Amino acid sequence: MALIKLSSVKKIYQDGEIAVKALRGVNLEVAEGEFATVYGPSGSGKTTLLNLVGALDKPTSGRVQINGSSIGELNKNELAILRRNNIGFIFQSYNLIPVLTAYENVEFALKIADGKKVSKNKEKAIRILEDVGLGDMLSRRPNELSGGQKQRVAIARALVKEPRLVLADEPTANLDSETSKEVLELMLRMNQELKTTFIFSTHDPMVMDYASRLLEIRDGSISREERR
């Protein structure tokens, strides 16, 4: 069974009398353990697709299934549990908690997933921040970090709970090439060792080079696919 399955998915955003067709009947299956990249011009539907796959939004029509559950049939609490237990998100806007330090932002993700293993959570949070090159910035708050450093905290937060699925919207946009490579190598290692499924939305050729599956999206439809 596919980890993710989209069947004839359409998403229309209505603004008064104006209807924006973000997705136009997308069919897609993603198996567990894939390392896939969605690419295409701005406004083509990449972020909308990730939001639906991440159960952050529901389709206007069609069916989105995550691990066998149809998100259109789940209530608000059930969707929150599905996201908490299965999905890690890396947002373009970081979405860090301003009053928490880098360490606390990452540890918070573990507390939500499992608040009992306090000592293990601390060890994991520190280790993942060291893996993304922020071992000496654990106590800094988001307003004391550069854009690239905030991005790395967001990446660490998404990866620390070892979710089945990671959705990454332009994860290397604020990173230099060397840091991008280190982060992608970390993600690839998780993919290979833990069978974590990754879906990226990106314009970055480096991310596309790492992907084992490329999906081009244009005008709300998948126009081309390549497996490697």
C-alpha positions as semicolon CSV with decimal commas, in nm:
position;residue;x (nm);y (nm);z (nm)
1;M;0,000;0,000;0,000
2;A;0,124;0,347;-0,087
3;L;0,208;0,575;0,205
4;I;0,046;0,864;0,016
5;K;-0,222;0,841;-0,251
6;L;-0,394;1,129;-0,430
7;S;-0,691;1,047;-0,653
8;S;-0,832;1,312;-0,889
9;V;-0,744;1,585;-0,641
10;K;-0,856;1,938;-0,715
11;K;-0,799;2,242;-0,496
12;I;-0,978;2,570;-0,571
13;Y;-0,927;2,884;-0,365
14;Q;-1,222;3,121;-0,379
15;D;-1,172;3,495;-0,332
16;G;-1,509;3,656;-0,389
17;E;-1,601;3,585;-0,748
18;I;-1,243;3,488;-0,838
19;A;-1,163;3,116;-0,833
20;V;-0,796;3,011;-0,835
21;K;-0,749;2,652;-0,950
22;A;-0,434;2,554;-0,759
23;L;-0,456;2,182;-0,840
24;R;-0,644;2,034;-1,133
25;G;-0,715;1,664;-1,086
26;V;-0,381;1,534;-0,955
27;N;-0,323;1,158;-0,931
28;L;-0,014;1,053;-0,738
29;E;0,118;0,766;-0,530
30;V;0,427;0,785;-0,310
31;A;0,564;0,468;-0,155
32;E;0,727;0,452;0,187
33;G;1,100;0,529;0,167
34;E;1,091;0,751;-0,142
35;F;1,314;1,060;-0,174
36;A;1,108;1,274;-0,409
37;T;1,119;1,633;-0,530
38;V;0,835;1,842;-0,670
39;Y;0,951;2,130;-0,888
40;G;0,803;2,388;-1,119
41;P;0,752;2,764;-1,157
42;S;0,615;2,980;-0,877
43;G;0,238;2,951;-0,853
44;S;0,229;2,609;-1,016
45;G;0,078;2,435;-0,712
46;K;0,385;2,293;-0,531
47;T;0,307;2,432;-0,186
48;T;-0,063;2,348;-0,219
49;L;0,032;1,989;-0,298
50;L;0,255;1,968;0,011
51;N;-0,017;2,120;0,230
52;L;-0,263;1,854;0,117
53;V;-0,015;1,569;0,158
54;G;0,063;1,704;0,506
55;A;-0,305;1,717;0,605
56;L;-0,279;2,093;0,660
57;D;-0,556;2,149;0,405
58;K;-0,833;1,945;0,248
59;P;-0,905;1,906;-0,125
60;T;-1,199;2,077;-0,291
61;S;-1,269;1,743;-0,459
62;G;-1,094;1,410;-0,493
63;R;-0,932;1,199;-0,224
64;V;-0,606;1,233;-0,028
65;Q;-0,497;0,926;0,168
66;I;-0,208;0,923;0,416
67;N;-0,110;0,585;0,556
68;G;-0,450;0,452;0,451
69;S;-0,652;0,735;0,613
70;S;-0,856;0,970;0,395
71;I;-0,799;1,322;0,532
72;G;-1,141;1,434;0,410
73;E;-1,304;1,191;0,654
74;L;-1,102;1,295;0,962
75;N;-1,202;1,559;1,214
76;K;-0,974;1,832;1,346
77;N;-0,838;1,625;1,637
78;E;-0,781;1,317;1,420
79;L;-0,590;1,527;1,166
80;A;-0,373;1,671;1,445
81;I;-0,290;1,321;1,570
82;L;-0,210;1,204;1,218
83;R;0,032;1,494;1,169
84;R;0,187;1,460;1,515
85;N;0,255;1,088;1,482
86;N;0,360;1,065;1,118
87;I;0,477;1,392;0,963
88;G;0,763;1,638;1,003
89;F;0,730;1,980;0,837
90;I;0,997;2,221;0,714
91;F;0,829;2,552;0,626
92;Q;0,970;2,839;0,419
93;S;0,870;3,076;0,699
94;Y;1,040;2,859;0,969
95;N;0,743;2,884;1,213
96;L;0,974;2,878;1,515
97;I;0,837;2,973;1,857
98;P;0,994;3,316;1,929
99;V;1,022;3,282;2,308
100;L;1,197;2,944;2,293
101;T;1,567;2,884;2,230
102;A;1,691;2,675;1,939
103;Y;1,722;2,377;2,172
104;E;1,375;2,433;2,321
105;N;1,214;2,464;1,975
106;V;1,355;2,124;1,880
107;E;1,283;1,960;2,215
108;F;0,925;2,089;2,200
109;A;0,860;1,869;1,894
110;L;0,967;1,566;2,097
111;K;0,755;1,667;2,398
112;I;0,448;1,679;2,177
113;A;0,525;1,337;2,030
114;D;0,626;1,176;2,361
115;G;0,660;1,388;2,673
116;K;0,776;1,106;2,900
117;K;1,131;1,039;2,782
118;V;1,283;1,363;2,908
119;S;1,649;1,259;2,925
120;K;1,634;1,085;2,588
121;N;1,462;1,390;2,438
122;K;1,742;1,620;2,556
123;E;2,008;1,394;2,405
124;K;1,827;1,368;2,072
125;A;1,758;1,741;2,050
126;I;2,123;1,831;2,113
127;R;2,251;1,569;1,870
128;I;2,029;1,678;1,581
129;L;2,124;2,044;1,634
130;E;2,490;1,941;1,625
131;D;2,419;1,749;1,303
132;V;2,293;2,069;1,136
133;G;2,587;2,273;1,265
134;L;2,420;2,456;1,554
135;G;2,576;2,280;1,850
136;D;2,715;2,611;1,980
137;M;2,385;2,802;1,943
138;L;2,153;2,592;2,158
139;S;2,055;2,882;2,384
140;R;1,989;3,141;2,114
141;R;1,634;3,250;2,041
142;P;1,508;3,294;1,683
143;N;1,564;3,674;1,687
144;E;1,932;3,607;1,760
145;L;1,975;3,378;1,459
146;S;2,032;3,448;1,089
147;G;1,786;3,327;0,827
148;G;2,005;3,028;0,748
149;Q;2,039;2,939;1,116
150;K;1,662;2,959;1,165
151;Q;1,621;2,729;0,867
152;R;1,855;2,476;1,026
153;V;1,660;2,485;1,353
154;A;1,341;2,423;1,154
155;I;1,508;2,129;0,978
156;A;1,632;1,987;1,309
157;R;1,284;2,019;1,459
158;A;1,127;1,831;1,167
159;L;1,380;1,547;1,175
160;V;1,426;1,497;1,551
161;K;1,114;1,284;1,608
162;E;1,210;1,056;1,316
163;P;0,870;1,077;1,142
164;R;0,759;0,841;0,867
165;L;0,718;1,138;0,630
166;V;0,905;1,468;0,602
167;L;0,763;1,750;0,387
168;A;1,014;2,020;0,306
169;D;0,912;2,344;0,132
170;E;1,230;2,504;-0,011
171;P;1,446;2,365;0,273
172;T;1,776;2,498;0,133
173;A;1,650;2,843;0,029
174;N;1,848;3,027;0,299
175;L;2,148;2,795;0,323
176;D;2,491;2,821;0,161
177;S;2,595;2,538;-0,067
178;E;2,814;2,359;0,191
179;T;2,543;2,364;0,459
180;S;2,285;2,255;0,201
181;K;2,498;1,954;0,117
182;E;2,543;1,861;0,484
183;V;2,169;1,887;0,552
184;L;2,078;1,686;0,242
185;E;2,330;1,417;0,338
186;L;2,166;1,398;0,682
187;M;1,823;1,361;0,524
188;L;1,949;1,100;0,279
189;R;2,100;0,901;0,568
190;M;1,764;0,906;0,748
191;N;1,596;0,797;0,428
192;Q;1,831;0,505;0,382
193;E;1,859;0,392;0,745
194;L;1,506;0,459;0,875
195;K;1,312;0,444;0,546
196;T;1,184;0,796;0,613
197;T;0,991;0,928;0,315
198;F;1,092;1,275;0,196
199;I;0,900;1,503;-0,038
200;F;1,066;1,834;-0,126
201;S;0,930;2,138;-0,302
202;T;1,222;2,329;-0,448
203;H;1,391;2,532;-0,719
204;D;1,735;2,422;-0,598
205;P;1,927;2,205;-0,849
206;M;2,124;2,047;-0,563
207;V;1,807;1,914;-0,400
208;M;1,693;1,782;-0,737
209;D;2,027;1,607;-0,786
210;Y;1,977;1,414;-0,461
211;A;1,621;1,307;-0,543
212;S;1,542;0,958;-0,668
213;R;1,212;1,079;-0,813
214;L;1,137;1,410;-0,982
215;L;0,784;1,541;-1,030
216;E;0,731;1,852;-1,240
217;I;0,414;2,045;-1,171
218;R;0,274;2,313;-1,401
219;D;-0,059;2,492;-1,387
220;G;-0,180;2,263;-1,108
221;S;-0,104;1,936;-1,285
222;I;0,188;1,694;-1,281
223;S;0,333;1,740;-1,627
224;R;0,643;1,519;-1,609
225;E;0,792;1,246;-1,391
226;E;1,139;1,095;-1,376
227;R;1,268;0,808;-1,162
228;R;1,637;0,751;-1,100
